[in-house]
């Protein structure tokens, strides 16, 4: 018996359509196609065809066109639409990162974001809600956006599309958690942070795109598969945030004792430094905490030496000194005299020392 490999050829067009069948006896192949349309040409005696020869002949046959790479087989959205959505997410992520940098390091007290006492970035960012474990929330915003943008790039370049899309969806869900946290903080403080609101809108939009792409997955990966596949990236995220936490915890440990703060507060008053603000202002409360001793009241803390003007009670004095925003520090030439210098916004020890001329380091303070 002879076995022969046949190639079907369309007699009308002469185009090759692929391997027709393996012949059986007398070189007569079996086929459901009409004999008037298809003829068969023996390629080679299949009985004497080695595996290497089969592979060699297969290379000569036309390769069916692919439908778009690994991602197209794993997600219902085509590659063009996927990349279009990812580009939009990338642009939004870059805008989000820019706002986060400004909220973390920009001069938000300059008036760009502080419109009034109730519409103020400072009132929210500088409040007690503006930090988590001594780390400013805006710093977490920076790390969140950097990792998000890395994830978007990975989806566009990596074959592990389902894993990275699922990771983006989870990461955006965490971002929504921070949005809810800040909205609750704004409600409690009684102030609205305009730039924070823009960031919130961007985060909600990113969540929409991430959820849409996640639901387009044909078969989302299991949690175990996600962790095992992306373990190196998860480790990177963990290490980055641990470095941030350690760095800010180390900075927070530099606290001044009560004696040092008392001497510094007295020096501020002696140099005619006046703090204008309001007890309802979150940033003012945050500034005041610098002069408070833990577990002690105002009367027993260095705060008692600070000259503070409550603008709610002394509105005329604040109007006379043109107080537009809280808190405002003014250095007068004498007690109630001519203004020499002013600063709007919360000031740290170094800034107050530079403006007043007072020393804040224990070894530099003289009895």
ZAKETI-428234 format. One record per residue: residue in one letter; x, y, z of N, C-alpha, C in turn. Coordinates in steps of 0.02 Angstrom, whole numbers, plus 32768, in hexadecimal, padded with zeros to 4 digits. Layout:
AXYZXYZXYZ...
***
This chain:
X802A7FC48000800080008000802B803E8000X8017806F7FDA803B80AE7FD7801580E27FFFX803B810B8023801D81458045803D8183802AX801581B08011803081ED7FF4800E822B8014X80358262801A801C82A18036800782CC7FFCX7FCA82E67FFE7FAE830D7FC67FA483567FDAX7FAB83837FAB7F9E83CA7FB27F6283DB7F87X7F2F83F87FA57EF4840A7F7E7F01844B7F5AX7EED844E7F1C7EF784887EF27EB5849A7ED1X7EA184D87ED87E6484F07EB87E7284F97E6EX7E4E84D37E457E5D84D47DFD7E4985167DDDX7E1885387DFD7E0185767DDF7E3485AD7DE8X7E4F85B47E277E7D85EB7E357EC585D57E36X7ECF85937E3F7F1385797E437F3585887E84X7F0E859E7EB67F2C85B07EF67F3085747F23X7F6485717F4C7F6D85397F7A7F4585467FB8X7F1D85147FCD7EF2851C80077F0A84F48043X7F3F84D0803C7F5884A980757F58845F8065X7F6A843780967F6E83EF808C7F2883D28089X7F1883AD80537ED58392804A7ECA83568076X7EF18321806D7EE882E680977F2382B8808AX7F26828480B17F58825080A57F368219807DX7F52820980437F3381D680187F3681918036X7F0D8167801C7F0C812380377F2480F38001X7EF780CF7FE27F0C809D7FB07F0580B97F6AX7F3280A17F3F7F3180B47EF97F3680FF7EEDX7F5181217F217F5A816A7F197F1B81907F15X7EE381767F317EA281997F2E7E9381B97F71X7E9A81FA7F767E8C821C7FB67E4182227FC0X7E2F822480007DE9822F80117DDE82788020X7DA78295800A7D9982DC80167D5082E8800DX7D35831880357CEF832A802F7CE5835F7FFAX7D1C837A7FDF7D1883AF7FAD7D0383937F6AX7CE483BC7F437CCF83A77F007D0B839D7ED4X7D0C83657EAF7D4583557E847D4B83857E4BX7D1683A77E397D1A83D77E027D3D84177E16X7D4384237E597D6284617E717DA784567E8CX7DB4841A7EA57DF4840E7EC67E1583D17EA8X7E5583D87E997E7D839F7E847EB583967EB5X7ED3835D7EB97F06834D7EE97F46833A7EC5X7F7B83567EDD7FBC83487EC17FE783267EF5X800282EB7EE7802C82CA7F1A806B82F37F25X807C83007F6780B883267F7880F482F87F7FX80EB82C27FA3812382957FB0810682547FCBX812C82207FC4811781DF7FDE811A81E3802BX80E081E5804B80DE81EE809480FB81B380B9X80FD817980998118813F80BA8162814580C6X8184816B809B81CD817480A281DE81BA80BCX81AC81DD80DA81B7822280EF81CF82228138X820A823E81438224824281878206827F81A9X820D828081EC81F082B88213821082FA8200X825182F981F18274833781DE825B834F819AX824B831F816F82328332812D81ED83508132X81C48335816081818350816B818683988183X81B483A381B281BD83E681CC81D484158196X820283FC816C821C8425813581E684388104X81BA840780F38183841580C48150844480E2X8146844081248116846B8145812C84B48142X816E84BE81448188850381418178852380FFX817384FA80CB816685158088811E8528807EX80F2850F80AA80AB851E80A2809C856480BEX806A858780A1805A85CA80BA804085C88102X805685F9812A804285FD8171800286258177X7FCF860A81997F91862F81A37F9F867081C7X7F7D86A681B77F8886E581D97F7386E18222X7F9A8703824F7F89870482967F58873C82A2X7F3B873B82DC7F07876D82EC7F1E87A2831CX7F5F87A883287F7487E183517F9B87D1838EX7FBE879A83957FE9878E83CC7FC587728409X7FEB876984407FCF8749847C7F94876E8499X7F9787B2849A7F6287D884BA7F2087CF8498X7F1F87C884567EE087C184317EBE877F8440X7EE4874E84567EC7870D84667EAE870A84AEX7EC2873C84D87EB2873B851E7E8187728533X7E7487A185077E4787D885167E1987E484DBX7DD987F284E97DA987FA84B37DB4883A848CX7DD1886D84AC7DE188AC848A7E1C88A0845BX7E1A88BC841E7E5388B383F17E8D88DD8409X7EC888CE83ED7F0688EE84047F04893A83FAX7EE7895183C37EE4899883B57EBC89BD83EAX7E8189A383FC7E5789C1842F7E7889BE8473X7E98898584827EBC897C84C17EF189B284C9X7F1B89BB84977F5189EC849A7F368A33849CX7EFD8A3F847B7EDF8A82847D7EC88A9384C4X7EA88A6384E47E938A6D852A7ECE8A768559X7F038A50854D7F3E8A5585787F618A98856FX7F618AB385317F808AF485277F5A8B2B854CX7F188B26854C7EEF8B5685727EFE8B5085BDX7F038B1385D57F138B07861B7F588B22862CX7F878B1A85FE7FCA8B3386097FCC8B7F860FX7FA88BA185E37FA68BEA85E57F868C038625X7F4F8BE2863A7F2F8BF586797F5D8BE886B4X7F838BB186B07FB28BA186E67FE98BD586ECX80018BEE86B380358C2286B3801A8C6386D2X7FDC8C7586C07FBC8CB186DD7FB38CA78729X7F9F8C6C873D7F968C5C87847FD88C6387A9X800D8C4A878A80508C4E87A980668C9687B2X80588CC18781806B8D07878580478D2A87BFX80068D1D87C77FE08D3A87FE7FFA8D208841X800C8CE1884480268CC4888380698CE48896X80948CEF886580D48D11887280C88D57888DX80988D7B886F808B8DBF888580708DC088CDX80428D9288DC80268D8F891F805A8D7B8953X808D8D54893E80C08D3E896C80F78D728976X810D8D92893F81488DBE8943813B8E06892CX81008E13891080F18E5688F880DF8E868930X80DF8EC6892080CC8EF9895180818F02894EX805D8ED4896E80148ED5896A7FF58F0F8990X801D8F2E89BE80038F6789E380078FA889BCX80238FA6897F802F8FE389587FEE9002893EX7FB78FDE89417F788FF889287F5F8FD388EBX7F8B8FAA88CD7F778F8388927F3F8F5388A3X7F438F3688DF7F138F0388F37EEB8F188931X7EFD8F50894F7EDA8F6989897EAF8FA58975X7E6E8F99896C7E418FCE89577E218FF18992X7E0E8FC989C47DF18FE48A017E008FB38A3AX7DE68FC28A757DF28F968AAE7DD08F528AA7X7D9B8F508A7E7D768F118A747D868EEF8A31X7DA48F148A037DBB8EF889C37E078F0089C2X7E288ECE89DF7E708ED589EC7E938E9289EBX7EC88E8D89C37EF18E5089C47F178E4B8A05X7F2F8E848A1F7F578E858A5C7F2F8E6A8A97X7EEF8E7F8A9C7EC68E6A8AD47EBF8E1E8AD7X7EC08DFD8A9D7EB78DB48A9B7EFB8D918A9EX7F298DA68A737F6A8D848A6F7F928D8A8AAFX7F8F8DC58ACF7FB58DD18B0C7F918DBC8B4CX7F568D9F8B447F308D888B7F7F4C8D458B97X7F308D2D8BCF7F468CED8BE97F348CB38BBAX7F038CBF8B8E7EF08C8C8B5D7F1F8C8A8B21X7F4B8CBC8B1D7F798CC18AE47FB58C938AEAX7FB98C6D8B217FF08C3E8B2B7FD68BFA8B40X7FF88BC68B297FEB8B828B40802E8B648B55X80338B558B9580728B3B8BB180AB8B6C8BA5X809D8BAC8BB080CE8BE38BA880E28BF18B60X80C38BCF8B3180D28BD98AEA809A8C038ACBX80AA8C3B8AAA80758C628A8980518C378A55X800F8C3D8A547FE78C158A257FFA8C2489DDX80108C6289D080258C75898C80628C4D8976X808D8C3889A580C68C0D899380AE8BC9897DX807C8BAF899F805E8B708989803E8B788944X80248BB4893780088BC288F5803D8BBE88BEX80798BD588CE80B08BD2889E80C38B8A8890X80CD8B6288C580E18B1C88BB80A98AF58898X806A8B0588A880328AE2888880338AEE883DX803C8B2C8829803A8B3D87E180778B2287BBX80B08B2187DA80EC8B0687BA80E28ABB87ACX80CA8A9787DE80BF8A4F87D680868A4287A3X80548A6D87A4801D8A66877480378A6F872CX80608AA18720807B8AAD86DD80A98A7386C7X80CE8A5786F680F78A1C86E680CA89E286D1X809189DA86F2806389A486E0804589AE869BX803489EC8689801A89FA8647804D89E98611X808B89FB861D80C189EB85ED80C9899F85E6X80C3897C861E80CC8933861C8095891185F3X8057892A85FA8020890C85D4802C89158589X8048894E85758054895C852E808E89358512X80BE8922853D80FB89028523810288B88535X80DE88A2856980E8885E858380B1882F8569X80C187EF8563809187BD854C805F87AA8584X807187BA85C3804687A585FB800E87D88605X7FE687E185D27FB1881485D27F7E8808860AX7F6287CD86137F2F87C386487F4987D4868DX7F8887C0869C7FA387CC86DE7FAC881786ECX7FC8883B86BB7FD4888286C67F9388AA86C6X7F628897869D7F2188B9869D7EFE88AE86E0X7F02887286FB7EE48864873B7F07888B8772X7F4A8890876E7F7088B7879F7F5D8901879CX7F54891B875F7F3F896187587EFA896C8777X7ECD893D876D7E8A894287897E8C894487D5X7EB5891987F37EBC8918883C7EDC89588855X7F0F897088307F3389AC88437F0589EA8840X7EDB89ED880E7EAB8A2588087E778A21883FX7E6689E488547E3689DC888B7E5389F988CCX7E9589EF88D67EB78A0D89107EB58A5A890BX7EBD8A7388CE7EB98ABB88C37E758AD788D6X7E408AB388C77DFC8AC888DA7DF68AC98926X7E188A9B89487E188A9B89917E348ADD89ADX7E6A8AF6898F7E878B3689A47E588B708994X7E348B6B895D7E038B9F894C7DCE8BA38982X7DB38B6A89977D808B6989CB7D9B8B848A0DX7DDA8B738A1C7DFA8B8C8A5A7DFE8BD88A5AX7E138BF58A227E1C8C3D8A1F7DD98C628A1DX7DA88C4689FC7D658C6589FB7D498C678A42X7D528C318A687D3C8C2F8AAD7D628C638AD7X7DA38C6A8ACA7DCC8C9B8AEE7DB48CE28AE0X7DA68CF08AA17D8D8D338A8E7D4B8D428AB1X7D208D108AB67CE08D198AD87CEA8D288B22X7D178D048B427D258D0E8B8A7D458D528B96X7D758D658B6C7D998DA58B747D6B8DDF8B63X7D3E8DD58B337D128E0A8B1D7D338E368AE8X7D608E188AC17D838E3D8A8C7D898E118A4FX7D8E8E328A157D958E0E89D57DD88E1E89B7X7DFC8DEA89A37E3E8DF189827E338DED8937X7E398E2589127E2A8E2588CA7E558DF588A1X7E978DF688AC7EC38DCA88867EB98D818899X7EA88D7588D87E998D3188EE7E5C8D1788C9X7E2B8D4488BF7DED8D31889C7DFC8D1D8854X7E2A8D4288347E3E8D3087EF7E5E8CEB87EEX7E898CDE881F7EA98C9C88257E748C65882FX7E418C7488577E0C8C4388647DE68C328824X7DD78C6687FC7DB38C5B87BD7DDD8C30878DX7E1F8C3E878B7E4B8C1687607E4D8BCE8777X7E518BC387B97E538B7F87D47E148B5887C4X7DDB8B7A87C87D9B8B5887B87D998B46876EX7DB38B7387437DB58B6586FB7DE48B2A86EDX7E1D8B28870E7E4B8AF087057E2B8AAE871CX7E048AB287527DE28A76876B7DB18A5D8737X7D8F8A8A87147D5F8A7786E07D828A5186A8X7DBA8A6C86907DDF8A4A865A7DFC8A078671X7E178A0586AE7E3489C786C87DFF899186CFX7DC589A486E97D8E897486F17D76895B86ADX7D718988867C7D5A897586397D8A89428619X7DCB894F861E7DFC892286007DFE88DF8626X7DF588E386687DF588A586907DBA8878867DX7D7F889686737D44886E86617D488854861AX7D74887085F17D7E885885AC7DAA881A85A9X7DCA880985E17DF587CD85E17DCB878E85D7X7DE2876285AD7DBE872385A17DC086F785DFX7DF986F686007E0186CC863C7E3086EF866CX7E168717869B7E41873A86CB7E6A870886F4X7EA9871987027ED486EA87287EBE86E58771X7ECD86AD878F7EBD86A487D67EEF86CD87FFX7EDF86D7883E7F0A86FE886B7F4E86DC8871X7F4E869988767F8E8675887C7FB8867F883DX7F98867A88037FBC868387C47FD786CA87BEX7FAF86FB87D57FC5874187D38002874D87FEX80018733883B8039873D8869807787198851X806F86DB883980AA86B5882380C986D287E3X809F86EF87B880B8870B877980D9874F8784X80BD877787B180D587BC87BA80F987C587FDX81148790881881328794885B816C87C6885EX819487CA882881CC87F9882881B488418829X817C884F8806816188938805814088A48849X811F887388678101887E88A98137888C88DDX816F886A88D781A78876890481C288BD88FBX81C688D488BD81DD891788AE81AF894B88CFX816D894188C9813C897088E7814589718932X814D893789518156893389998196895789B0X81CC894C898D820C896A89A0820989B6899AX81EB89CF896481E68A18895A81C08A398994X81898A1B89A881618A3989DD81828A318A22X81A789FC8A2B81CC89F48A6A82028A2A8A6FX82248A398A3882578A6D8A3882388AB08A49X81FE8ABF8A2C81DB8AFE8A3A81C88B028A84X81AC8ACC8A9F81978ACB8AE581D38AD48B14X82098AB18B0782448AB68B3282628AFC8B2FX82648B198AF382808B5C8AEA82598B908B12X82178B8C8B0F81EE8BBE8B3381EA8BAF8B7EX81EF8B708B9181F08B618BD882318B7B8BF7X82688B758BD282A88B8E8BEB82A58BD98BF4X82848BFB8BC5827E8C448BCA82518C588C04X821E8C2F8C1281F08C3F8C48820F8C378C8CX82448C0F8C9082658C038CD0828A8C418CE9X82988C708CBC82BB8CAD8CD1828A8CDE8CF1X827A8CD18D30824B8CFB8D5582728D208D8BX825C8D5D8D97827F8D878DC7825E8D828E0BX82868D838E3F826A8D7C8E8282468DBC8E97X82228DB78ECE81F88DEE8EE482218E2C8EF5X825A8E238F1382848E5D8F25829A8E828EE7X82B08E5D8EB482C78E7D8E76828E8EA38E55X82548E848E51821B8EA48E3282038EE18E59X82088EDE8E9B81F48F178EC482228F528EB7X82638F468EB482948F7B8EA682898F988E60X827B8F6C8E3182708F828DEC82308FAD8DE7X81FB8F988E0A81BC8FBD8E0981C490018E29X81E890058E6081F590458E81821C90738E54X824D90568E308275907E8E02824B909B8DC9X821C90738DB081F0908B8D7A81C990C98D91X81AF90C68DCE818890FE8DE881B5913B8DF3X81F291308E0D822291668E19823591898DD7X823491638DA08244917F8D5E820591958D38X81CE919E8D5D818F91B98D428172918F8D09X8177914E8D0F815891218CE0811091138CF8X80E091218CCC809991188CDE807990E68CAEX805390B88CCB803190848CA67FE790978CA1X7FD090A68C637F8A90B88C577F67907A8C39X7F2D90698C557F0A902E8C3C7EC690268C5BX7EAD8FE88C577E6B8FD88C727E6C8F918C8DX7E488F878CC47E448F448CE27E1E8F138CB5X7DF88F2E8C857DD28F048C577DFB8EF18C19X7E378F0B8C147E638EFE8BDA7E8D8EC08BE7X7E878E8E8BBB7EAD8E508BC47EF88E5B8BC1X7F0E8E878B947F568E958B8E7F6F8EB88BCDX7F458EE48BEB7F598F068C297F608ED58C63X7F328EA58C667F368E718C997F768E498C90X7F878E3A8C527FC48E158C4380028E3D8C58X80018E7F8C4C80398EAA8C60803F8EAD8CACX80068EB08CCD80058EB48D1680238E768D36X80188E3C8D1780318DFD8D33807D8DFC8D3BX809F8E258D1480E88E298D1880FE8E418D5EX80D38E698D7E80E58E888DBF80C38E668DFAX809F8E2F8DEC807B8E0C8E2180A58DD18E3BX80A18DC78E7D80C38D8E8E9C80908D568EA4X80A68D1A8E93807A8CE08E95805C8CD78EDBX801C8CCA8EDD7FF68CBD8F1B7FF38CFA8F49X7FFE8D378F2D7FF88D748F547FCC8DA68F2FX7FAC8DD18F567F808E038F397FA78E418F21X7F818E728F087FA08EAF8EEE7FC78ED58F24X7FAA8ED78F617FC88EFE8F97800A8EDF8FB0X80158EA08FA280518E7E8FBB80828E6D8F82X80768E878F4780A18E798F0D80C48EB88EF5X80F88EB28ECD811A8EED8EB180EC8F1B8E8AX80B18F018E7680818F2A8E51806E8F6A8E77X806F8F678EBA805A8FA08EE380868FDD8ED9X80C38FD38EBD80F0900B8EB180E7902A8E6BX80C290088E4080B990208DFB808490568DFAX8091908C8DD5805F90C28DCC803190AE8D94X7FF4909B8DA77FC290848D767F8690B38D75X7F7190C78D397F3790F28D317EFF90C98D11X7EC990C08D367E8E909C8D1D7E6490CE8CF4X7E6790C78CB27E4690F88C877DFB90F68C8DX7DDF90BF8CA57D9790BC8CAF7D8190EC8CE5X7DAC90F58D187D9D91218D507DB991688D45X7DF0916D8D217E1191AE8D167E1291BD8CCBX7DD691C08CAF7DCE91CA8C677DEC920C8C50X7DE292428C777DFB92848C647E4892858C60X7E6892648C8F7EB192628C8F7ECB923B8C52X7EAA92048C417EBE91DC8C077EB192038BC6X7E7A92298BC47E6B92518B897E9F92898B81X7EB292A88BB97EE492DD8BB77F2792C38B9DX7F3892858BAD7F7792688B977F6F92428B55X7F3592498B357F28922C8AF37F3491E08AF2X7F1691BE8B227F1C91758B267EEB91568AF5X7F0491378AC17EDB911A8A8C7ED390CE8A94X7F0790AE8AAF7F0690658AB57F2190508AF9X7F0C90158B0F7F248FF98B4E7F4F8FBC8B41X7F838FB08B677FA08FDF8B987FCD90128B75X7FD6904B8B968005907E8B7D803290948BB6X807390908BAA80A590A88BDB80BE90ED8BC4X80BE911D8BF380D9915F8BE3810E91728C17X8146918A8BFE817A91A38C2A817591EF8C2BX8166920B8C66815D92528C6E819E92728C86X81A592B28C7781E092D78C8E81E192DD8CDAX81A692E58CF7819E92E78D3F815A92C98D4FX814892C88D8D810792AB8DA180CF92D38D81X80AE92B58D4F807892D78D2C808F930C8CFDX80D0930F8CEE80EC93438CC380EC93308C7AX8119934F8C55811D93478C0D812E92FF8BF9X810F92E88BC3811C92A48BAA815F92A18B86X818892718B9981C992678B7981C7922E8B46X81A391FA8B5781A191BF8B2B816391958B3BX814991728B0A811091478B16811691068AEEX80F490D38B0780F290928AE480AD90758AEDX808F90608AB5804D90418AB780558FF58AB1X80388FD18AE1803D8F888AE080638F6D8B1CX80608F2C8B2480828F0A8B5B80CE8F108B52X80F28F1D8B88813B8F238B8681598EEE8BB4X81908ED18B9E81B48EA28BC981E78EC78BF4X820B8EA38C1E823A8EC18C4D82718EE88C29X828A8ECB8BF482C08EEC8BCE82A98F2E8BB1X826D8F2E8B9382528F6B8B7482448FA18BA8X82288F8E8BE1821B8FBE8C16825D8FDA8C32X828F8FAE8C3782D08FC48C5082F08FF68C20X82EB8FE88BE0830890148BAD82E590588BACX82A390598BB3827D90978BB0828690C18BEFX828A90A08C28828C90C48C6982D290D28C81X830290A68C6F834690AC8C89835090848CC8X831D905D8CDD832290348D1983408FF08D0AX83668FD68D3983848F948D3283548F5E8D4CX83518F268D2A83238EF18D4083488EB18D53X838A8EB08D4A83B08E758D5E83CA8E7E8DA5X83C28E4B8DCE83D28E4F8E1584188E678E21X84488E4D8DFA848E8E5E8E06849E8EA68DF4X84718EC78DCD847D8F0C8DB984588F3F8DE3X842B8F268E0D84048F548E39842D8F648E77X84328FA38E8684578FB98EC184268FC68EFAX843D8FB78F3684138FC28F728407900D8F7B
***
